[in-house]
Amino acid sequence: MPDRVKSSSKQPASTGDARRDRWKQHRIARRAEFVEAALRALDKHGTDFGMEDVAAEAGVTKPVLYRHFTDKADLHLALGQYGTKILFNRLMPALNDELAPVPRIRSVINAFFTTIDEYPNLYRLLVHPSHSGDRLPDSDIVHEDKEMIATSVTAVLGDYMRAFGLDSGAAEPWAHGVVGLVQNIGAWWLDRRSMGRDSIVEYTTEIIWGAIDGILRQKGVVVEPNKPLEINKVVRMRNVWSEAERKATGEGA
């Protein structure tokens, strides 16, 4: 009898934990469905889409939508996080590819422009938030993305510069300059569309490599632009977004 009593006393807590886990996973999955619906609304109605447009795309009423998002700013934040995940999933393989310098730069730039070309309204929403009176998101996704990417680029540039016997102190301003350059060109290109994607990728690649090559030559370092570097096999870029996402969801703790 004592054993049976002891066993039954543990059951409610275990069942409660399992129920909470199931409910948490349900809410996560439901929010993901609504973000997908918001992307469709964004494509149809542009950056001034309303919550009613998202609800219609999801096949629910607005009150159901508001059970999962505090307001439109909360939904904007979720959209930004979705966009960040897509971007990093495409950038990281290109950043870690063991290509020659110029093809590697071109691969990274192409990954960025391919993403914003595929999700133009999402990028516009993040770069130019609505001024319709809605509360702004509590988190600046574009700024956070820039910081995460620049932090990773700083680390990898620092490794290369030390390998070439150069002062790695320049790595951080270089990284922030390059990231800002690419983002600004991307925003300009989406607004103008005065040239094709291949052309803007090539021009941006030439600008970045021209700056890197010029500075290296000033320091007496000459790098063959189309020959892979041996150090590529050693220097790897960390996926800081995946790490941040794991910490946010409690995975790997």
Secondary structure in CASP SS format (residue, H / E / C, confidence):
PFRMAT SS
TARGET T0000
AUTHOR 0000-0000-0000
METHOD secondary structure of the structure
MODEL  1
M C 1.00
P H 1.00
D H 1.00
R H 1.00
V H 1.00
K H 1.00
S H 1.00
S H 1.00
S H 1.00
K H 1.00
Q H 1.00
P H 1.00
A H 1.00
S H 1.00
T H 1.00
G H 1.00
D H 1.00
A H 1.00
R H 1.00
R H 1.00
D H 1.00
R H 1.00
W H 1.00
K H 1.00
Q H 1.00
H H 1.00
R H 1.00
I H 1.00
A H 1.00
R H 1.00
R H 1.00
A H 1.00
E H 1.00
F H 1.00
V H 1.00
E H 1.00
A H 1.00
A H 1.00
L H 1.00
R H 1.00
A H 1.00
L H 1.00
D H 1.00
K H 1.00
H H 1.00
G H 1.00
T H 1.00
D H 1.00
F C 1.00
G C 1.00
M H 1.00
E H 1.00
D H 1.00
V H 1.00
A H 1.00
A H 1.00
E H 1.00
A H 1.00
G C 1.00
V C 1.00
T C 1.00
K H 1.00
P H 1.00
V H 1.00
L H 1.00
Y H 1.00
R C 1.00
H C 1.00
F C 1.00
T C 1.00
D C 1.00
K H 1.00
A H 1.00
D H 1.00
L H 1.00
H H 1.00
L H 1.00
A H 1.00
L H 1.00
G H 1.00
Q H 1.00
Y H 1.00
G H 1.00
T H 1.00
K H 1.00
I H 1.00
L H 1.00
F H 1.00
N H 1.00
R H 1.00
L H 1.00
M H 1.00
P H 1.00
A H 1.00
L H 1.00
N C 1.00
D C 1.00
E C 1.00
L C 1.00
A C 1.00
P H 1.00
V H 1.00
P H 1.00
R H 1.00
I H 1.00
R H 1.00
S H 1.00
V H 1.00
I H 1.00
N H 1.00
A H 1.00
F H 1.00
F H 1.00
T H 1.00
T H 1.00
I H 1.00
D H 1.00
E H 1.00
Y C 1.00
P H 1.00
N H 1.00
L H 1.00
Y H 1.00
R H 1.00
L H 1.00
L H 1.00
V H 1.00
H C 1.00
P C 1.00
S C 1.00
H C 1.00
S C 1.00
G C 1.00
D C 1.00
R C 1.00
L C 1.00
P C 1.00
D C 1.00
S C 1.00
D C 1.00
I H 1.00
V H 1.00
H H 1.00
E H 1.00
D H 1.00
K H 1.00
E H 1.00
M H 1.00
I H 1.00
A H 1.00
T H 1.00
S H 1.00
V H 1.00
T H 1.00
A H 1.00
V H 1.00
L H 1.00
G H 1.00
D H 1.00
Y H 1.00
M H 1.00
R H 1.00
A H 1.00
F C 1.00
G C 1.00
L C 1.00
D C 1.00
S H 1.00
G H 1.00
A H 1.00
A H 1.00
E H 1.00
P H 1.00
W H 1.00
A H 1.00
H H 1.00
G H 1.00
V H 1.00
V H 1.00
G H 1.00
L H 1.00
V H 1.00
Q H 1.00
N H 1.00
I H 1.00
G H 1.00
A H 1.00
W H 1.00
W H 1.00
L H 1.00
D H 1.00
R H 1.00
R C 1.00
S C 1.00
M C 1.00
G C 1.00
R H 1.00
D H 1.00
S H 1.00
I H 1.00
V H 1.00
E H 1.00
Y H 1.00
T H 1.00
T H 1.00
E H 1.00
I H 1.00
I H 1.00
W H 1.00
G H 1.00
A H 1.00
I H 1.00
D H 1.00
G H 1.00
I H 1.00
L H 1.00
R H 1.00
Q H 1.00
K C 1.00
G C 1.00
V C 1.00
V C 1.00
V C 1.00
E C 1.00
P C 1.00
N C 1.00
K C 1.00
P C 1.00
L C 1.00
E H 1.00
I H 1.00
N H 1.00
K H 1.00
V C 1.00
V C 1.00
R C 1.00
M C 1.00
R C 1.00
N C 1.00
V H 1.00
W H 1.00
S H 1.00
E H 1.00
A H 1.00
E H 1.00
R H 1.00
K H 1.00
A H 1.00
T H 1.00
G C 1.00
E C 1.00
G C 1.00
A C 1.00
END
